[in-house]
């Protein structure tokens, strides 16, 4: 990708909302393209590790590749996995492994006194049936069975706004809010965050969602101020004893 393409000054103004959304979509496309290239280079050493596949009969050269495949699959689909079972032979070699959804199992408080304290933490255990079993035989690791159904929403399908590795930390959110308040457009804000946090994965559409939230709050504040001013002016017109003087103060030009 040409790094000089699609650049904007931080104070550039979009001609329309459609232009801004188009710019965000282009940034998202560039991000996904770079992510794909990066993933490809990382997986060159284990080409049998397909990013989206996880089927009965799939084989792997070693347990490290198998575990990585399960973890990648879960992230793409939208859930977390946990290791449930591990069996070794008499030589200490791992011969069986089981991975389950983190929502597998059943919540059970050990003592009545623990119920309120531990329920929120352990209530992720809702008997989710997703499970994959792998077996090692004659130098090959194979998926012997897989149950793909879940009994809960998957955040990869939009039921959870930001996954663990996509969260915007408080520092990022503070920066986004500041840039929104001084009138920056979405594209320049996204580019600035990518430059300011080079070691963090910045998902353009997540940033845009945060921008929209801060803009909404900003509009609500402006609407409240305008309504208050209108009410005061009406009271002044109706009652000669009222005098209203509006002033704009501060860096954000708030009404006082």
Steps between C-alpha positions, in 0.01 A plus 500: 500500500625848414543675834456840336155422365177607669676730746320800645599788718358468848289813442372403154122525479289241320253632246236252616432217742521259205855616424604445862349150511669418169835607647444282808406204280819548298705503820325181612577334165866603526513368856347165404733472201806564717372259764460229236852556369638497853314181587626337181861575580461368853338180378765429233667263745182298546304512176270223615351735758199640310363813664130415483493120485438258783346171392493137608793323335727807483861409576794690649873437524527579870296611800616861473348533152182326610454728800570809290239390245234456767578842650494677160171330411338606827606863455370513143166340592466708817552310824772400749636147541635323808707181535298233678683167470852379431614137491854368471640157422760312703775691319361836607371587152168681471259268320162670556380853554157655538412865449163643604323835484562709811123488555504121538436335834243591762513771765486366854572709810690300763346678798197719545726785617687482171195537278485879472878537489572238234185482291592780263847356442392136451169556324673475161461125554170438325550147362614614155543176298780621267793259525784362288697182570845434353700178498868425434578179311801393290652847496180678387257707705143471377166653593291197596178686581364852513168640619455847349177618661488769771213589733594868529569800272837520326670838514642443151140530373459849639359402838801651673633834385871461561696180545784466747771588249297784349423704807574870501680577822414807713791697356373440146144593593621820665692589185198424279272716717748789488534481120122479457454808719741707289317399184725235341353261243494123541776418250759738649414377852554138398830580328621698799422211738680254272804726506479576873456134601717312248525185713124466542253356249264785410177385335362797299134406540537469878650849510217632282242351739668682789506822296126472438433454873703806595330704226161395629592611852632826358172562317299427813706752698457764231127430481464535878688832494290632212174400669608666826590819314164503317312459829692785662434730204131415512489583872672831426241587237211410730640664814671839482678422825713237328828586330694235307854546372660212311878459497727244337792390717779244512690309235183316402297823467235384745199719571485676840 
